[in-house]
C-alpha cells in the first residue's frame, strides 16, 4: 500500500510517497517460531517539490493504489 503526504514548504509543496508494509518479527521461543509481533515498516519511494498544488496532486496520484 502506498501513502502520499503533502506538506507546504517555503518554495512550494513537498510530496513524499511512502510504501507501508507489515513485517513479521520472529519469536524468541523455539517452539513458537511461527508466532511473532507484526511491525509497521514505511519505506520512502519518491520525493519531489513542486511550485503548485495542482502539479503536486497530479504527480502524487500516480502512486496511489
C-alpha positions as CSV (number, residue, x, y, z in Angstrom):
1,X,0.0,0.0,0.0
2,X,1.3,3.4,-0.9
3,X,0.7,6.7,1.1
4,X,1.2,10.1,-0.3
5,X,2.0,13.0,2.1
6,X,1.7,16.7,1.0
7,X,3.4,19.3,3.1
8,X,3.7,23.1,2.3
9,X,7.2,24.4,2.4
10,X,8.7,27.9,1.6
11,X,9.4,27.1,-2.1
12,X,6.2,25.3,-2.8
13,X,4.7,21.8,-1.9
14,X,6.9,18.9,-0.9
15,X,5.4,15.5,-1.7
16,X,6.7,12.3,-0.1
17,X,5.5,8.8,-1.3
18,X,5.7,6.1,1.3
19,X,5.2,2.3,0.9
20,X,3.7,0.8,4.1
21,X,4.1,-2.9,4.8
22,X,3.7,-5.2,7.8
23,X,6.8,-7.1,8.7
24,X,6.6,-10.1,11.0
25,X,9.3,-10.4,13.6
26,X,10.5,-13.8,14.7
27,X,9.5,-15.1,18.2
28,X,12.3,-15.7,20.7
29,X,10.8,-19.0,21.7
30,X,12.0,-22.1,19.8
31,X,8.6,-23.8,19.8
32,X,6.7,-20.7,18.7
33,X,8.8,-19.7,15.7
34,X,5.8,-19.1,13.5
35,X,4.3,-16.6,16.1
36,X,5.7,-13.1,16.2
37,X,4.7,-9.5,16.5
38,X,3.9,-7.5,13.4
39,X,5.7,-4.2,12.9
40,X,4.7,-1.4,10.5
41,X,7.5,-0.5,8.1
42,X,7.5,2.6,6.0
43,X,9.8,3.0,3.0
44,X,10.2,6.2,1.0
45,X,9.6,5.5,-2.7
46,X,9.9,9.0,-4.1
47,X,10.2,12.7,-3.0
48,X,9.6,15.8,-5.1
49,X,9.0,19.5,-4.5
50,X,6.5,21.4,-6.7
51,X,5.5,25.1,-7.1
52,X,1.8,24.5,-7.3
53,X,-0.7,22.2,-5.5
54,X,-2.2,21.0,-8.8
55,X,1.1,19.7,-10.1
56,X,1.8,18.0,-6.7
57,X,-1.6,16.3,-6.7
58,X,-1.2,15.1,-10.3
59,X,2.3,13.7,-9.6
60,X,1.2,12.0,-6.3
61,X,-1.9,10.4,-7.8
62,X,0.2,8.0,-9.9
63,X,1.4,6.3,-6.7
64,X,-1.9,5.8,-5.1
65,X,-3.0,2.2,-5.1
